[in-house]
Amino acid sequence: MVTQGVEKWADLVILEVVRAQYFATNCWIFATGKNSECFIVDPGMAIPDLVGEISEVIARHNLKPIATIVTHGHLDHTFSVHAFDEKYGVATYVHPKDREFLGNPQGILTPGGPTAPILEAMGVTSFSEPRDVRELHDGTVIDIAGFTLTARHAPGHTPGSTVFIVNDEFLISGDVLFQNSIGNTSFRLGSSSDMKKTLRKVILPLSDELIVLPGHGPETTIGRERKNNDYLQDRFLRSAD
């Protein structure tokens, strides 16, 4: 489905979201139109995976997937990456600091967290990296499926968290920025000080008009968050960790 805040783009691009069964992670699907190439963002956790639901959208628009974009290495965003690659044979883009968690998600899971019992119930015991992994660094610009993406390293939630500016119109924010909130920094390898630096140096300089497509929850805009999000105000950004 096309979400409410991006309806005005429906005649220009295909932008749909598939929400994962677990943790309601947003998997964004971008294409310039029907019968064209596409890329997906953060295919998350479902039984047996999220590929079936994503494929329904792909088939409905007759799209050809060519890439998966990974915003960070948490399993609720990467669970279906390998399965999607097995079906479509696409390139997977990720920051090098989170790349290892594609094949070893346990390396960043918080002990005793909510993911372990889900994996146990699903009978999942091992993971492997997809075949074609391409690393993205801060400032890397890539052209995919008719879109220009600029990667910005945005650590704090994880060491390799990355946001992506798409055509100077959208911000794929992963778990860095949400409507009225930000990503949790208390998880394993999270950093409150890094998150504050990211918010100051990466998020706040962005254009107010950018439509924010987060990893969870509804879309928003940079302008709306600049005004309403308590975590983008000086009292938080200048507070002690």
C-alpha positions in Angstrom: 0.0 0.0 0.0 1.1 3.6 -0.5 1.2 5.3 2.8 -0.8 8.5 3.5 2.1 11.0 3.6 3.5 9.9 0.2 0.3 9.7 -1.7 1.3 12.8 -3.8 4.1 10.7 -5.2 1.9 7.9 -6.4 1.7 9.2 -9.9 5.4 9.7 -10.1 6.9 6.7 -8.4 5.9 3.4 -6.8 6.6 3.6 -3.1 5.0 0.9 -0.9 5.6 -0.5 2.5 5.4 -4.1 3.7 5.3 -4.3 7.5 6.9 -7.3 9.0 5.1 -9.7 11.3 7.5 -9.2 14.1 8.4 -5.8 15.4 6.3 -4.1 12.6 9.5 -3.2 10.7 8.9 -1.2 7.6 10.2 -2.7 4.4 10.1 0.1 1.8 9.8 -0.8 -1.9 10.9 1.9 -4.4 10.3 1.9 -8.2 10.0 4.6 -10.8 6.8 3.0 -12.1 5.2 -0.2 -13.2 7.3 -2.6 -15.4 10.6 -1.2 -14.0 13.5 -2.0 -11.7 13.1 -1.6 -8.0 15.0 -1.8 -4.7 13.8 -2.7 -1.2 14.8 -1.5 2.2 15.2 -3.6 5.4 13.3 -6.9 4.8 12.4 -8.0 8.3 11.1 -10.9 10.4 8.1 -13.1 9.4 7.4 -16.8 9.2 9.2 -18.2 7.3 10.4 -14.9 6.0 9.1 -11.6 4.5 9.8 -12.6 0.9 6.3 -13.8 0.0 4.7 -10.5 1.0 7.3 -8.4 -0.8 6.9 -10.6 -3.9 3.2 -9.9 -4.0 4.0 -6.2 -4.4 6.7 -6.9 -7.0 4.3 -9.1 -9.0 1.5 -6.6 -8.8 3.6 -3.9 -10.4 5.7 -6.2 -12.6 8.9 -5.1 -11.0 12.5 -6.4 -11.3 14.3 -6.2 -7.9 18.0 -5.3 -8.3 19.1 -4.3 -4.7 18.4 -4.5 -1.0 19.4 -1.6 1.2 20.2 -2.3 4.8 20.0 0.6 7.2 21.6 -1.3 10.1 22.4 -4.8 11.4 19.6 -5.6 13.8 17.8 -8.8 13.0 14.4 -7.2 12.7 15.7 -5.4 9.7 17.9 -8.1 8.2 16.1 -11.4 8.8 14.9 -11.9 5.2 17.9 -10.4 3.4 19.4 -13.8 2.6 16.1 -15.3 1.5 15.3 -12.4 -0.7 18.8 -12.7 -2.3 18.2 -16.4 -2.9 15.0 -15.7 -4.8 16.1 -12.7 -6.8 19.9 -12.6 -6.8 20.2 -8.9 -5.9 23.1 -6.8 -4.5 22.9 -6.0 -0.8 24.2 -2.6 0.4 25.3 -2.1 4.0 27.8 0.0 6.0 31.0 -2.0 6.8 30.6 -1.6 10.5 27.4 -3.5 10.5 28.2 -5.9 7.6 29.3 -8.7 9.9 25.8 -8.9 11.5 24.3 -10.1 8.2 25.9 -13.4 8.8 26.2 -13.2 12.6 23.2 -11.3 13.9 23.8 -12.7 17.4 26.9 -10.5 17.6 24.7 -7.4 18.1 21.7 -8.9 19.8 21.2 -7.8 23.4 21.4 -10.9 25.7 17.9 -11.7 27.1 16.2 -9.5 24.5 13.0 -10.3 22.7 14.5 -11.8 19.5 16.0 -14.9 21.0 12.7 -16.7 21.9 11.3 -15.8 18.5 14.2 -17.5 16.8 13.9 -20.5 19.0 10.2 -20.8 18.3 11.0 -20.5 14.5 13.8 -23.1 14.8 16.3 -20.7 13.3 19.8 -21.4 14.5 22.2 -20.0 11.8 22.5 -17.2 9.2 24.7 -16.6 6.3 25.7 -13.5 4.3 24.0 -12.9 0.9 26.2 -13.6 -2.1 26.7 -10.0 -3.3 27.4 -7.6 -0.4 28.5 -4.1 -1.3 29.8 -1.7 1.4 28.6 1.9 1.6 30.6 4.6 3.4 29.6 8.1 4.5 28.9 10.2 1.5 28.7 7.4 -1.0 26.3 8.1 -3.9 24.8 5.3 -5.8 22.2 5.1 -8.6 19.8 2.3 -8.2 16.6 1.6 -10.2 16.3 5.1 -11.4 16.9 6.7 -8.0 20.0 8.5 -6.6 20.8 7.6 -3.0 23.3 9.4 -0.8 24.5 7.3 2.2 25.1 9.1 5.5 26.8 7.2 8.3 24.5 7.8 11.3 25.9 5.7 14.3 24.3 5.6 17.7 21.6 2.9 17.4 24.3 0.6 16.0 27.9 1.4 14.9 27.0 1.1 11.2 23.6 2.7 11.2 23.1 4.6 7.9 20.4 6.9 6.6 19.8 7.5 2.9 18.7 10.6 1.0 16.8 9.6 -2.0 16.5 12.1 -4.9 16.6 14.9 -2.4 13.0 14.1 -1.7 13.0 11.2 0.9 15.1 10.2 3.9 15.3 6.5 4.6 16.0 6.9 8.3 16.1 3.3 9.6 16.0 3.3 13.4 17.8 6.7 13.7 14.7 9.0 13.4 11.0 8.2 14.0 7.9 10.4 14.3 8.5 12.1 17.7 11.3 9.8 18.7 14.7 8.3 17.9 16.3 4.9 17.9 17.1 3.2 21.2 20.8 3.5 22.2 20.6 1.1 25.2 20.9 -2.0 23.0 24.2 -3.8 22.6 26.8 -1.6 20.8 24.5 1.4 21.0 25.9 4.8 21.9 24.0 7.8 23.3 26.8 10.2 22.6 27.1 8.9 19.0 23.4 9.3 18.5 23.5 12.9 19.7 26.3 13.6 17.3 24.4 12.0 14.5 21.3 14.1 15.2 23.3 17.3 15.3 25.6 16.7 12.3 23.5 14.5 10.0 19.8 15.0 10.7 19.4 18.6 11.7 21.2 20.1 8.6 18.7 18.3 6.3 16.0 20.1 4.4 12.6 20.5 6.2 10.9 19.2 3.1 12.4 15.8 3.1 9.8 13.0 3.7 11.1 10.7 6.4 10.5 7.0 5.8 11.4 5.4 9.2 12.2 1.8 10.1 9.0 1.6 12.3 5.9 3.7 12.5 4.4 6.3 10.2 6.3 8.6 7.8 6.9 12.2 8.8 9.1 15.1 7.6 12.3 16.7 8.8 10.5 20.0 9.4 7.8 18.3 11.5 10.4 16.6 13.6 12.6 19.7 13.9 9.6 21.4 15.5 8.0 18.6 17.5 10.6 15.9 18.3 12.0 16.5 21.8 15.1 14.6 20.8 16.0 17.2 18.3 16.0 20.1 20.8 19.0 21.6 22.4 17.9 20.5 25.9 18.4 16.9 24.8 21.3 17.3 22.4 23.4 19.2 25.0 22.4 17.0 28.0 25.0 14.7 29.6 25.0 11.0 28.6 
